[in-house]
Amino acid sequence: MSTVLITGASGGIGYELAKLFARDRLNLILVARSGDKLAQIATELRALGVTVKTFSLDLATAPAPKFLFDQLQSENLSVDILINNAGFGAFGEFAQMSNEEIFGQIQLNITTLTELTRLFLPPMLARRTGRIMNVASTAGFQPGPLMAVYYATKAYVISFSEALANEVRNSGVIVTCFCPGATHTGFATRAGNDKSRLFKQLGAMNVDKVALDGYRAVMEGRTLAISGAHNWLVAQSTRFAPRKLVTAISRWISEPVH
Ligand SMILES: NC(=O)c1ccc[n+]([C@@H]2O[C@H](COP(=O)([O-])OP(=O)(O)OC[C@H]3O[C@@H](n4cnc5c(N)ncnc54)[C@H](OP(=O)(O)O)[C@@H]3O)[C@@H](O)[C@H]2O)c1
Protein backbone atom coordinates (compact mmCIF):
# COMPACT_ATOMS: atom_id res chain seq x y z
CA MET A 1 0.00 0.00 0.00
CA SER A 2 1.34 3.45 -0.91
CA THR A 3 2.12 6.11 1.69
CA VAL A 4 1.22 9.79 1.41
CA LEU A 5 2.89 12.52 3.48
CA ILE A 6 0.74 15.63 3.90
CA THR A 7 2.01 18.79 5.56
CA GLY A 8 -0.59 21.05 7.16
CA ALA A 9 -3.02 18.19 7.68
CA SER A 10 -4.61 19.33 10.96
CA GLY A 11 -7.28 21.38 9.18
CA GLY A 12 -8.40 23.03 5.96
CA ILE A 13 -7.34 21.65 2.58
CA GLY A 14 -4.73 19.29 4.06
CA TYR A 15 -7.26 17.55 6.30
CA GLU A 16 -9.74 17.14 3.42
CA LEU A 17 -6.96 15.71 1.24
CA ALA A 18 -6.08 13.26 4.02
CA LYS A 19 -9.68 12.02 4.09
CA LEU A 20 -9.68 11.48 0.32
CA PHE A 21 -6.42 9.51 0.38
CA ALA A 22 -7.64 7.44 3.34
CA ARG A 23 -10.87 6.58 1.48
CA ASP A 24 -8.64 5.44 -1.37
CA ARG A 25 -6.83 3.14 1.12
CA LEU A 26 -3.48 4.94 1.11
CA ASN A 27 -1.45 5.08 4.32
CA LEU A 28 -0.86 8.51 5.77
CA ILE A 29 1.86 10.54 7.45
CA LEU A 30 0.32 13.77 8.72
CA VAL A 31 2.28 16.81 9.86
CA ALA A 32 1.20 20.06 11.54
CA ARG A 33 1.85 21.94 14.78
CA SER A 34 -1.41 20.94 16.54
CA GLY A 35 -0.69 17.48 17.93
CA ASP A 36 -4.12 17.15 19.56
CA LYS A 37 -5.97 17.78 16.28
CA LEU A 38 -3.67 15.37 14.44
CA ALA A 39 -4.34 12.68 17.06
CA GLN A 40 -8.11 13.10 16.62
CA ILE A 41 -7.81 12.97 12.83
CA ALA A 42 -5.60 9.89 13.03
CA THR A 43 -8.23 8.07 15.11
CA GLU A 44 -10.96 9.08 12.64
CA LEU A 45 -9.00 7.94 9.57
CA ARG A 46 -7.64 4.70 11.05
CA ALA A 47 -11.29 3.60 11.20
CA LEU A 48 -11.14 3.53 7.38
CA GLY A 49 -8.52 0.77 7.58
CA VAL A 50 -5.35 2.74 6.85
CA THR A 51 -2.19 3.34 8.85
CA VAL A 52 -1.81 6.90 10.09
CA LYS A 53 1.38 8.32 11.58
CA THR A 54 1.45 11.87 12.93
CA PHE A 55 4.20 14.40 13.57
CA SER A 56 3.55 17.48 15.64
CA LEU A 57 6.16 19.82 14.18
CA ASP A 58 6.59 23.51 13.49
CA LEU A 59 7.67 23.33 9.87
CA ALA A 60 8.58 27.02 9.88
CA THR A 61 11.70 26.18 11.89
CA ALA A 62 14.85 25.39 9.95
CA PRO A 63 15.66 21.90 11.34
CA ALA A 64 12.10 20.52 10.93
CA PRO A 65 12.22 19.12 7.35
CA LYS A 66 15.47 17.18 7.91
CA PHE A 67 14.25 15.97 11.30
CA LEU A 68 11.07 14.61 9.68
CA PHE A 69 13.00 12.96 6.85
CA ASP A 70 15.49 11.34 9.27
CA GLN A 71 12.70 10.03 11.50
CA LEU A 72 11.02 8.33 8.55
CA GLN A 73 14.34 6.96 7.26
CA SER A 74 15.10 5.47 10.68
CA GLU A 75 11.77 3.63 10.55
CA ASN A 76 12.33 2.49 6.96
CA LEU A 77 9.23 4.36 5.87
CA SER A 78 9.27 5.55 2.29
CA VAL A 79 7.00 8.27 0.95
CA ASP A 80 5.28 7.62 -2.38
CA ILE A 81 3.31 10.85 -2.55
CA LEU A 82 4.49 14.10 -0.93
CA ILE A 83 1.91 16.85 -0.53
CA ASN A 84 3.55 20.17 0.37
CA ASN A 85 0.40 21.89 1.60
CA ALA A 86 1.34 23.74 4.81
CA GLY A 87 1.45 27.47 4.23
CA PHE A 88 0.16 30.74 5.59
CA GLY A 89 -0.40 34.34 4.55
CA ALA A 90 -0.25 37.63 6.44
CA PHE A 91 -2.31 40.70 5.55
CA GLY A 92 -0.90 44.22 5.82
CA GLU A 93 1.54 46.67 4.30
CA PHE A 94 5.03 45.24 4.04
CA ALA A 95 6.61 48.15 5.93
CA GLN A 96 4.32 47.55 8.93
CA MET A 97 4.69 43.78 9.00
CA SER A 98 6.76 42.03 11.67
CA ASN A 99 9.89 40.13 10.72
CA GLU A 100 8.25 37.04 12.15
CA GLU A 101 5.38 37.30 9.67
CA ILE A 102 7.57 38.17 6.69
CA PHE A 103 10.27 35.58 7.18
CA GLY A 104 7.87 32.99 8.60
CA GLN A 105 5.96 33.01 5.31
CA ILE A 106 9.15 32.70 3.29
CA GLN A 107 10.41 29.92 5.55
CA LEU A 108 7.23 27.82 5.48
CA ASN A 109 5.86 28.57 1.98
CA ILE A 110 9.20 28.51 0.16
CA THR A 111 12.15 27.13 2.15
CA THR A 112 10.42 24.22 3.87
CA LEU A 113 8.56 23.24 0.68
CA THR A 114 11.84 23.30 -1.26
CA GLU A 115 13.76 21.39 1.39
CA LEU A 116 11.11 18.66 1.72
CA THR A 117 11.17 18.31 -2.06
CA ARG A 118 14.99 18.17 -2.00
CA LEU A 119 14.90 15.42 0.63
CA PHE A 120 12.09 13.22 -0.67
CA LEU A 121 12.70 13.52 -4.44
CA PRO A 122 15.98 11.50 -4.69
CA PRO A 123 14.51 8.30 -3.15
CA MET A 124 11.56 8.63 -5.54
CA LEU A 125 13.92 9.05 -8.49
CA ALA A 126 15.89 5.99 -7.34
CA ARG A 127 12.66 3.94 -7.26
CA ARG A 128 11.57 5.52 -10.57
CA THR A 129 8.15 6.25 -9.11
CA GLY A 130 6.54 8.91 -6.94
CA ARG A 131 4.46 12.04 -6.92
CA ILE A 132 4.93 15.47 -5.39
CA MET A 133 2.12 18.01 -5.18
CA ASN A 134 3.01 21.56 -4.17
CA VAL A 135 0.07 23.67 -3.07
CA ALA A 136 0.49 27.18 -4.48
CA SER A 137 -2.43 29.58 -4.99
CA THR A 138 -4.06 31.70 -7.66
CA ALA A 139 -2.28 34.44 -5.68
CA GLY A 140 0.88 33.29 -7.46
CA PHE A 141 -0.27 34.61 -10.84
CA GLN A 142 -0.07 38.32 -9.98
CA PRO A 143 1.52 40.74 -7.50
CA GLY A 144 -0.52 41.20 -4.31
CA PRO A 145 -0.40 44.61 -2.62
CA LEU A 146 -1.32 44.26 1.10
CA MET A 147 -0.14 40.64 0.97
CA ALA A 148 3.02 41.26 -1.03
CA VAL A 149 5.14 38.52 0.54
CA TYR A 150 2.42 35.85 0.45
CA TYR A 151 1.67 36.41 -3.25
CA ALA A 152 5.39 36.37 -4.04
CA THR A 153 5.91 33.10 -2.15
CA LYS A 154 3.17 31.48 -4.22
CA ALA A 155 4.68 32.80 -7.47
CA TYR A 156 7.84 30.96 -6.41
CA VAL A 157 5.92 27.74 -5.80
CA ILE A 158 4.33 27.85 -9.27
CA SER A 159 7.61 28.64 -11.05
CA PHE A 160 9.63 26.09 -9.08
CA SER A 161 7.06 23.32 -9.50
CA GLU A 162 6.58 23.77 -13.25
CA ALA A 163 10.34 23.81 -13.80
CA LEU A 164 10.85 20.72 -11.64
CA ALA A 165 8.02 18.89 -13.40
CA ASN A 166 9.86 19.47 -16.65
CA GLU A 167 13.23 18.35 -15.24
CA VAL A 168 11.87 15.01 -13.99
CA ARG A 169 9.47 14.39 -16.86
CA ASN A 170 11.05 11.09 -17.93
CA SER A 171 11.96 9.81 -14.49
CA GLY A 172 8.76 8.12 -13.33
CA VAL A 173 8.24 10.91 -10.78
CA ILE A 174 5.42 13.38 -11.43
CA VAL A 175 5.32 16.90 -10.00
CA THR A 176 2.01 18.75 -9.74
CA CYS A 177 1.37 22.36 -8.77
CA PHE A 178 -2.11 22.89 -7.36
CA CYS A 179 -3.58 26.40 -7.19
CA PRO A 180 -6.69 26.94 -5.08
CA GLY A 181 -8.40 30.32 -5.09
CA ALA A 182 -10.13 31.75 -2.01
CA THR A 183 -11.35 28.79 0.04
CA HIS A 184 -13.32 28.57 3.31
CA THR A 185 -10.68 27.31 5.80
CA GLY A 186 -8.81 28.77 8.73
CA PHE A 187 -6.50 30.53 6.26
CA ALA A 188 -8.23 33.95 6.02
CA THR A 189 -8.62 34.33 9.79
CA ARG A 190 -4.94 33.55 10.36
CA ALA A 191 -3.94 35.89 7.51
CA GLY A 192 -6.20 38.67 8.79
CA ASN A 193 -7.85 39.12 5.37
CA ASP A 194 -11.24 37.61 6.24
CA LYS A 195 -12.77 41.12 5.85
CA SER A 196 -11.38 41.55 2.34
CA ARG A 197 -13.57 42.00 -0.78
CA LEU A 198 -12.23 38.64 -1.91
CA PHE A 199 -13.57 36.71 1.05
CA LYS A 200 -16.61 38.88 1.94
CA GLN A 201 -18.03 39.81 -1.46
CA LEU A 202 -16.46 37.77 -4.25
CA GLY A 203 -16.97 34.48 -2.46
CA ALA A 204 -14.78 31.59 -1.47
CA MET A 205 -15.07 27.94 -2.51
CA ASN A 206 -15.96 25.10 -0.18
CA VAL A 207 -12.93 23.23 1.06
CA ASP A 208 -14.17 19.73 0.18
CA LYS A 209 -14.61 20.72 -3.49
CA VAL A 210 -11.15 22.34 -3.57
CA ALA A 211 -9.48 19.31 -1.99
CA LEU A 212 -11.20 17.01 -4.47
CA ASP A 213 -9.77 19.11 -7.33
CA GLY A 214 -6.32 18.80 -5.73
CA TYR A 215 -6.70 15.07 -5.23
CA ARG A 216 -7.69 14.59 -8.87
CA ALA A 217 -4.83 16.80 -10.05
CA VAL A 218 -2.20 14.71 -8.27
CA MET A 219 -3.75 11.37 -9.20
CA GLU A 220 -4.07 12.40 -12.86
CA GLY A 221 -0.49 13.68 -12.79
CA ARG A 222 -1.34 17.17 -14.00
CA THR A 223 1.50 19.71 -14.01
CA LEU A 224 -0.58 22.78 -13.13
CA ALA A 225 -4.15 22.66 -11.88
CA ILE A 226 -6.32 25.60 -10.87
CA SER A 227 -9.36 24.88 -8.70
CA GLY A 228 -12.61 26.45 -9.97
CA ALA A 229 -13.51 27.64 -13.48
CA HIS A 230 -13.77 31.28 -12.33
CA ASN A 231 -10.28 31.09 -10.81
CA TRP A 232 -8.94 29.60 -14.04
CA LEU A 233 -10.42 32.50 -16.02
CA VAL A 234 -8.94 35.11 -13.69
CA ALA A 235 -5.52 33.44 -13.87
CA GLN A 236 -5.65 33.50 -17.69
CA SER A 237 -6.75 37.14 -17.82
CA THR A 238 -3.73 38.26 -15.78
CA ARG A 239 -1.48 37.07 -18.62
CA PHE A 240 -2.78 39.61 -21.11
CA ALA A 241 -3.87 42.63 -19.04
CA PRO A 242 -1.34 45.41 -18.28
CA ARG A 243 0.66 44.58 -15.12
CA LYS A 244 -0.22 47.87 -13.40
CA LEU A 245 -3.92 47.25 -13.92
CA VAL A 246 -3.62 43.67 -12.67
CA THR A 247 -1.77 44.90 -9.56
CA ALA A 248 -4.37 47.61 -8.90
CA ILE A 249 -7.26 45.10 -9.17
CA SER A 250 -5.35 42.71 -6.93
CA ARG A 251 -5.09 45.43 -4.28
CA TRP A 252 -8.82 46.24 -4.65
CA ILE A 253 -9.88 42.66 -3.95
CA SER A 254 -7.62 42.48 -0.88
CA GLU A 255 -8.98 45.69 0.66
CA PRO A 256 -11.24 45.28 3.68
CA VAL A 257 -14.98 46.01 3.28
CA HIS A 258 -17.51 46.59 6.07
N1 LIG B 1 -7.77 29.00 2.03
C1 LIG B 1 -7.44 29.72 0.97
O1 LIG B 1 -8.16 30.70 0.60
C2 LIG B 1 -6.25 29.33 0.13
C3 LIG B 1 -6.19 29.80 -1.19
C4 LIG B 1 -5.10 29.46 -1.97
C5 LIG B 1 -4.09 28.67 -1.45
N2 LIG B 1 -4.16 28.24 -0.18
C6 LIG B 1 -3.03 27.43 0.32
O2 LIG B 1 -3.51 26.17 0.72
C7 LIG B 1 -2.64 25.63 1.73
C8 LIG B 1 -3.49 25.14 2.89
O3 LIG B 1 -4.15 26.25 3.46
P1 LIG B 1 -5.60 26.16 4.14
O4 LIG B 1 -6.48 27.08 3.42
O5 LIG B 1 -6.00 24.77 4.32
O6 LIG B 1 -5.22 26.88 5.53
P2 LIG B 1 -5.49 26.45 7.05
O7 LIG B 1 -6.89 26.02 7.23
O8 LIG B 1 -4.96 27.60 7.83
O9 LIG B 1 -4.54 25.18 7.24
C9 LIG B 1 -3.16 25.32 7.23
C10 LIG B 1 -2.52 24.03 7.68
O10 LIG B 1 -1.10 24.24 7.74
C11 LIG B 1 -0.65 23.95 9.05
N3 LIG B 1 0.45 24.83 9.40
C12 LIG B 1 0.44 26.19 9.46
N4 LIG B 1 1.62 26.65 9.89
C13 LIG B 1 2.39 25.55 10.12
C14 LIG B 1 3.71 25.36 10.59
N5 LIG B 1 4.49 26.39 10.93
N6 LIG B 1 4.19 24.10 10.71
C15 LIG B 1 3.40 23.05 10.40
N7 LIG B 1 2.15 23.15 9.93
C16 LIG B 1 1.65 24.40 9.80
C17 LIG B 1 -1.86 24.18 9.95
O11 LIG B 1 -1.81 23.40 11.11
P3 LIG B 1 -1.31 23.93 12.54
O12 LIG B 1 -1.91 25.26 12.77
O13 LIG B 1 -1.82 22.84 13.45
O14 LIG B 1 0.17 23.94 12.46
C18 LIG B 1 -2.98 23.63 9.07
O15 LIG B 1 -3.02 22.23 9.16
C19 LIG B 1 -1.67 26.75 2.08
O16 LIG B 1 -0.44 26.53 1.43
C20 LIG B 1 -2.34 28.00 1.54
O17 LIG B 1 -1.41 29.01 1.20
C21 LIG B 1 -5.22 28.54 0.64
The ligand as an SDF file (V2000), in Angstrom:
LIG
                    3D

 48 52  0  0  0  0  0  0  0  0999 V2000
   -7.7660   29.0000    2.0280 N   0  0  0  0  0  0  0  0  0  0  0  0
   -7.4440   29.7230    0.9700 C   0  0  0  0  0  0  0  0  0  0  0  0
   -8.1550   30.6990    0.5970 O   0  0  0  0  0  0  0  0  0  0  0  0
   -6.2530   29.3340    0.1350 C   0  0  0  0  0  0  0  0  0  0  0  0
   -6.1900   29.8010   -1.1870 C   0  0  0  0  0  0  0  0  0  0  0  0
   -5.1020   29.4550   -1.9730 C   0  0  0  0  0  0  0  0  0  0  0  0
   -4.0920   28.6720   -1.4540 C   0  0  0  0  0  0  0  0  0  0  0  0
   -4.1580   28.2360   -0.1770 N   0  0  0  0  0  0  0  0  0  0  0  0
   -3.0260   27.4260    0.3210 C   0  0  0  0  0  0  0  0  0  0  0  0
   -3.5140   26.1740    0.7230 O   0  0  0  0  0  0  0  0  0  0  0  0
   -2.6420   25.6300    1.7290 C   0  0  0  0  0  0  0  0  0  0  0  0
   -3.4910   25.1440    2.8860 C   0  0  0  0  0  0  0  0  0  0  0  0
   -4.1550   26.2520    3.4550 O   0  0  0  0  0  0  0  0  0  0  0  0
   -5.5990   26.1640    4.1380 P   0  0  0  0  0  0  0  0  0  0  0  0
   -6.4810   27.0830    3.4240 O   0  0  0  0  0  0  0  0  0  0  0  0
   -5.9990   24.7660    4.3210 O   0  0  0  0  0  0  0  0  0  0  0  0
   -5.2170   26.8770    5.5260 O   0  0  0  0  0  0  0  0  0  0  0  0
   -5.4890   26.4500    7.0490 P   0  0  0  0  0  0  0  0  0  0  0  0
   -6.8910   26.0180    7.2320 O   0  0  0  0  0  0  0  0  0  0  0  0
   -4.9570   27.6030    7.8290 O   0  0  0  0  0  0  0  0  0  0  0  0
   -4.5420   25.1830    7.2360 O   0  0  0  0  0  0  0  0  0  0  0  0
   -3.1570   25.3210    7.2260 C   0  0  0  0  0  0  0  0  0  0  0  0
   -2.5230   24.0350    7.6810 C   0  0  0  0  0  0  0  0  0  0  0  0
   -1.1030   24.2380    7.7370 O   0  0  0  0  0  0  0  0  0  0  0  0
   -0.6540   23.9530    9.0470 C   0  0  0  0  0  0  0  0  0  0  0  0
    0.4470   24.8270    9.4000 N   0  0  0  0  0  0  0  0  0  0  0  0
    0.4400   26.1910    9.4570 C   0  0  0  0  0  0  0  0  0  0  0  0
    1.6180   26.6450    9.8860 N   0  0  0  0  0  0  0  0  0  0  0  0
    2.3920   25.5470   10.1190 C   0  0  0  0  0  0  0  0  0  0  0  0
    3.7120   25.3560   10.5860 C   0  0  0  0  0  0  0  0  0  0  0  0
    4.4850   26.3940   10.9280 N   0  0  0  0  0  0  0  0  0  0  0  0
    4.1860   24.0970   10.7110 N   0  0  0  0  0  0  0  0  0  0  0  0
    3.3960   23.0490   10.4020 C   0  0  0  0  0  0  0  0  0  0  0  0
    2.1500   23.1540    9.9350 N   0  0  0  0  0  0  0  0  0  0  0  0
    1.6490   24.3950    9.8050 C   0  0  0  0  0  0  0  0  0  0  0  0
   -1.8560   24.1830    9.9480 C   0  0  0  0  0  0  0  0  0  0  0  0
   -1.8060   23.4000   11.1120 O   0  0  0  0  0  0  0  0  0  0  0  0
   -1.3070   23.9260   12.5390 P   0  0  0  0  0  0  0  0  0  0  0  0
   -1.9130   25.2630   12.7730 O   0  0  0  0  0  0  0  0  0  0  0  0
   -1.8150   22.8380   13.4470 O   0  0  0  0  0  0  0  0  0  0  0  0
    0.1720   23.9440   12.4570 O   0  0  0  0  0  0  0  0  0  0  0  0
   -2.9840   23.6310    9.0650 C   0  0  0  0  0  0  0  0  0  0  0  0
   -3.0230   22.2300    9.1620 O   0  0  0  0  0  0  0  0  0  0  0  0
   -1.6690   26.7460    2.0780 C   0  0  0  0  0  0  0  0  0  0  0  0
   -0.4390   26.5310    1.4270 O   0  0  0  0  0  0  0  0  0  0  0  0
   -2.3420   27.9960    1.5430 C   0  0  0  0  0  0  0  0  0  0  0  0
   -1.4080   29.0050    1.2050 O   0  0  0  0  0  0  0  0  0  0  0  0
   -5.2160   28.5450    0.6390 C   0  0  0  0  0  0  0  0  0  0  0  0
  1  2  1  0
  2  3  2  0
  2  4  1  0
  4  5  1  0
  4 48  2  0
  5  6  2  0
  6  7  1  0
  7  8  2  0
  8  9  1  0
  8 48  1  0
  9 10  1  0
  9 46  1  0
 10 11  1  0
 11 12  1  0
 11 44  1  0
 12 13  1  0
 13 14  1  0
 14 15  2  0
 14 16  1  0
 14 17  1  0
 17 18  1  0
 18 19  2  0
 18 20  1  0
 18 21  1  0
 21 22  1  0
 22 23  1  0
 23 24  1  0
 23 42  1  0
 24 25  1  0
 25 26  1  0
 25 36  1  0
 26 27  1  0
 26 35  1  0
 27 28  2  0
 28 29  1  0
 29 30  1  0
 29 35  2  0
 30 31  1  0
 30 32  2  0
 32 33  1  0
 33 34  2  0
 34 35  1  0
 36 37  1  0
 36 42  1  0
 37 38  1  0
 38 39  2  0
 38 40  1  0
 38 41  1  0
 42 43  1  0
 44 45  1  0
 44 46  1  0
 46 47  1  0
M  CHG  2   8   1  16  -1
M  END
$$$$
